[in-house]
Amino acid sequence: MTTTYRYEPTNLQRNQHGTVNQVQFTITASNGTDSFTVDSQTALPAPKGTPIPYAQLTKEEVIAWIKKLVGTQSEALADSELAAFIERKAQQTSNGTPWSN
């Protein structure tokens, strides 16, 4: 079964010059049946040349930064979390609370 990944930038931290230097994001791994979302963040290196003005950044550009810097690591973490979730789900026999009967 193929796993797909969805990146979602959730916050951009900027320095005193307005340059984005850290990205907080989620990555969701999905195998078509189950999915698991991991919160993460990464620091960004100083831009080479003139940085893109904050107001002109696009979600796609930020996702490309994330994938380039930590995509493989983030996907491996999301894979392991998804596998652990599937394992826990397979072992679950029941759920609920004792006071809801």
C-alpha positions in Angstrom: 0.0 0.0 0.0 1.4 3.4 -1.0 1.8 6.1 1.7 1.1 9.7 0.7 2.2 12.7 2.7 0.5 16.1 3.2 2.5 19.0 4.5 0.8 21.9 6.2 2.8 25.0 7.4 1.2 26.2 10.6 3.4 29.1 11.6 6.3 31.1 10.2 8.7 32.7 12.7 10.6 35.8 11.6 13.6 37.6 12.8 13.9 41.4 13.5 14.5 41.9 9.7 11.3 40.1 8.8 13.1 37.1 7.3 11.5 33.8 8.0 13.9 31.7 10.0 11.8 28.9 11.3 8.7 27.0 10.1 6.3 25.0 12.2 4.3 22.4 10.3 2.3 19.2 10.3 2.9 16.2 8.1 0.1 13.7 7.6 1.0 10.2 6.4 -1.9 8.3 4.9 -2.1 4.8 3.5 -5.6 5.2 2.1 -7.2 3.6 5.1 -5.5 5.1 8.1 -3.6 8.4 8.7 -1.5 10.0 11.4 -0.4 13.6 11.8 2.9 14.7 13.3 3.7 18.2 14.5 7.2 19.4 13.7 9.4 22.4 13.1 12.6 23.3 11.3 15.0 26.2 11.3 15.7 27.7 8.0 19.2 28.7 6.8 19.8 32.4 6.0 18.7 33.1 2.4 21.2 33.5 -0.3 20.7 36.8 -1.9 17.6 38.9 -1.3 14.9 37.0 0.7 11.3 36.8 -0.6 9.3 39.4 1.1 7.1 37.8 3.8 3.8 39.1 2.2 4.8 37.4 -1.1 5.5 34.0 0.3 3.3 31.2 -0.9 2.3 28.0 0.9 3.8 26.0 -1.9 7.2 27.8 -1.5 7.3 27.1 2.2 6.3 23.4 1.7 9.2 23.1 -0.8 11.6 24.5 1.8 10.3 21.9 4.3 10.6 19.0 1.9 14.1 20.1 0.9 15.4 20.5 4.4 13.7 17.7 6.4 11.2 16.0 4.1 12.9 12.5 4.2 13.3 12.7 8.0 9.7 14.0 8.5 8.3 11.3 6.3 10.2 8.6 8.1 8.9 9.8 11.5 5.3 10.0 10.1 5.7 6.5 8.7 6.8 5.1 12.1 4.0 6.9 13.9 1.4 5.6 11.4 2.7 2.1 11.7 2.5 2.3 15.6 -1.0 3.7 15.3 -2.1 0.8 13.0 -0.5 -1.7 15.5 -2.3 -0.2 18.4 -5.6 -0.2 16.5 -5.1 -3.8 15.5 -4.6 -4.7 19.2 -7.6 -2.7 20.4 -10.5 -4.9 21.4 -12.9 -2.3 22.7 -13.1 1.3 23.7 -15.4 3.7 25.7 -15.7 4.7 29.3 -17.1 2.6 32.2 -19.6 5.3 33.1 -21.3 5.5 29.7 -23.1 2.1 30.0 
